[in-house]
């Protein structure tokens, strides 16, 4: 499973009030920072309910061509075949998905889901798109604002916009 997410220099995935405006500062026409290529490498998306609702509230469609599992505590149903609200055992779901899928699984956040998955060694790779800005408050991705020690840096790519994309692998995967 791959966590692919944007953060500020000081580790926030959202500013105060769940504000995502800081992402706009690196939007450059024709530059997707490898996101389209990444999406071609996955066929399942796991996302926390709050993150999913935030994306939908901004008017964006949500991966209609992928199998999507919105991780939630409240039972909901969907009329889309490839879209599921999931309240069951997350470890079992991921094990089933890893054996059933030919491609990668994408963790799209948020912080609660990421913390849960990392504590259980279910994330194999982290791709952080670091925006050159300090937010100073909001929603931190990692509790102590640092990459968990179970991951090792393997690569960085710097873009003209100032965004630096850093890739980390879980140490057992190397």
Secondary structure, 3 states (H helix, E strand, C coil): CEEEEEEECCCEEECHHHCCHHHHHHCECCECCCHHHHHHCEEEEEEEHHHHHHHHHCCCCCCCCCEEEEECCCCCCCCCCCEEEECCCHHHHHHHHHHHCCCEEEECCCHHHHHHHHHCCCCCEEEEEEECCCCCCCEECCCCCCCCCCEEEEEEEECCCCCEEEEEEEHHHC
